[in-house]
C-alpha cells in the first residue's frame, strides 16, 4: 500500500509535460485535455489481470468476479480464443502483484488492458511460426501463448538487462516443456530479417517508443531533456525494425506494429512511410476489432481502417496504445 501511495505521489516532469502539451494539443486538439488529466494522475490508472492458463485457478476467477472485475474482451470479436482470460474493473485499483518464485508458475500478469489489443489483432493460430521482435518485458509474448501454441516462437530482445527480464517472465508463466520450445534471442531487431528471411507466419513489432506514461514522471530533468532530443530519432529506428520484420515474414504472413505513445511521428507516420516504400505489404482492416471493444476502450476517431489509437480517459484509463496491421503480399 505504501509503495502504491509513493507511486501516486511521483512528481510530474515539467519539461516533458510542456513538450507533450505543445505536440499533443496540435495533434489531438480538444481530446488532449482529458487524456492529459489521466496521464498525469496515476491514482486514476487502471490495471488488467491476465490469467495464466498454465496455472489455472477457479478460485481466483471467483474472487475477481466477487470483487467487481469482469472480462475485458467478450462478444463478437473477429479473434478471441476461449483460453484468453483478461479481467478488468472500472474502479482504479491494483491487484497485488505476485513475486517470481523459481519452480512455481504465477497465476496472473498485471498489465494495461490495451496491451492485449496488438495480440488480438495478430490472430495467432496453433502451429504458426511467430516472431516477437522486441519482446521484453514479455507481457505480449505471454498473451500470445494464452491464445495459441505456436510452432516456432522466437522472442527477441536486443538489450541485455531487458533480455534477462524477458527470460524470467517466461519462467514465471510458462511450464518447462513449453519453455523449451521458445527461443529467446538477443539479436539486433534491425537485422533479423536478413538473418531469418521469410521464416515467420506472424510477426509482432512492439517497438521501442517514447512511453508517454513513464516519461511524464522522469525524476531526472537532464535525462528527460536528452530523451526529448533523442525522441526525433525513434521513428527512424521504428522504420528499420519494421523493414526487418517484413523481410522475416513469409508471403501471406501478417505483421502487427504497436507502440505506447500518442505521437503521430512514431505511429501513423511510420506506417505510412512503410506502405509508401515497401511494395510487398498492404494494410489490413482492423476496424471490426475496434468496434467490438469500443465499450471498454476509447479510440481516436480519425484513424484509417488498418490502425487504431487507444486514448486513456477516466473510467477507461487504458492506453496510450497504437496498433496497425499489415500483410505481406
LINWO-V132324 format. One record per run of one state. SS is the DSSP state (H for helix, E for strand, L for the rest). FROM is the first residue (numbers start at 1). LEN is the number of residues. Records with the same first field share a line. If there is no record, write none. Layout:
# LINWO-V132324
SS = FROM-LEN / FROM-LEN
This chain:
# LINWO-V132324
L = 1-1 / 9-5 / 29-2 / 40-2 / 45-3 / 52-1 / 56-2 / 67-3 / 72-14 / 89-12 / 102-2 / 105-3 / 112-1 / 123-7 / 133-6 / 148-5 / 157-3 / 174-2 / 180-2 / 186-6 / 196-4 / 207-5 / 216-5 / 260-4 / 267-1 / 278-3 / 284-3 / 293-6 / 300-7 / 311-2 / 314-2 / 317-4 / 329-1
H = 2-7 / 14-15 / 31-9 / 42-3 / 53-3 / 58-9 / 113-10 / 139-9 / 160-14 / 176-4 / 192-4 / 212-4 / 221-28 / 264-3 / 268-10 / 287-6
E = 48-4 / 70-2 / 86-3 / 101-1 / 104-1 / 108-4 / 130-3 / 153-4 / 182-4 / 200-7 / 249-11 / 281-3 / 299-1 / 307-4 / 313-1 / 316-1 / 321-8
